[in-house]
Amino acid sequence: MMIVCGWCGHATEPSVCAGCGRDPVLAWYQRGLTPPEAKQHSAQLAAARRRLRNKGQSPTAEALAEEMGVSERTIRRWMSGE
């Protein structure tokens, strides 16, 4: 399950945020809220970003589109809705 980080808003695993490196649930708990589950495409984007970083590549819209097999336009639409 992927959640939305309470600090930076990226989709991430509940243990450590792949975007900012913080505990993603702590900010939600401090607000008295339950961490929201990330949308499916947000989780897919987060996983693709992680794969690209592990390969030493920058997770640009173009690189994400190629990695995920979708158009850059789709990636940009998903990123604007994160």
N, C-alpha and C positions, 0 to 999 in steps of 0.2 A: 504494500500500500504506500502510495506517495501522498505527502501532505504539502500544504503551502507553508513556507517558512514564515514565522511570525516577525522576523527581523527584516528580511530583504524581499519576501514575496515570491521567491522561486519555488518551483516544485522540487521536492527532495525527499529522501528517506527520513523517517522520524528520528534517527540517531544524531547525525551531524549534517548540517546543510552543505550541499555541494556548491552553493553560490557564495555564501559568506563565511562558512566554517563554524558558525555558532550552533548552539542547541536550538533547533527550529521550533520546538514545542514550548520552551521556557517563556517566550514573549506572550504566547497565547494564554498560558496558565497564569502569568502575572496579571493579565487582564480579566481573568476569571472566565475564559472562553475555552472551548474545545477546538483543537486545530482542525481546520477544514481539509477535506480530502481534495487533492489536486485533480483537475479535469484530466481526462485521458490523454489529450494531446499535450498538455503541460508535462505530464509524466514522460511521455515519449520524447519531448524536446530536452528534458533534463537528462535522460539516459543518453541521447545523441550527443549532447554537450560534453558529458562525461567521457564518452568514447573518443570524441575528437581531442579532448585535452590529454587523454591517455596516449594518443598517437602523436602528441606534440603539435597539434594543429589548433588554430584559432576557431572558435565556434561562430563563424560569420553566418549570415543568412544563406549565402551561397553554399558554404560547406555543410551546413545543416540540411539543406535541400538535397544535396547529393547523397549525404549519409542516410537520409530517411527515404529517398526515392520519391520525393514530392517536389512541386514547383517552389521557387523562391517566394512567389506571391502567397502561396499557402502558408509558408513559414512565417512571413511577415504578418499575415492575418492572425495566426495563432499567437505570435509574440505580442501583438497589440491587445489580445484578450487575456493574457496571463494575469 
